[in-house]
Amino acid sequence: SVALPTELLENLIGILGMNNQVVNQLM
């Protein structure tokens, strides 16, 4: 099955959000 574009975007946003949180903690 092919994932919906919205689901892919949500996953990317979630990953980016986690990365931002880690960067903020390091900074």
C-alpha positions, 0 to 999 in steps of 0.5 A: 500500500502507498502511504498518503502524502499527508501521512508522509508530511506528518512523519517528516514534520514529526522527525523535524520537530524531534530534531529541533527539540534535540538541537534546542536542548543542546543549544 
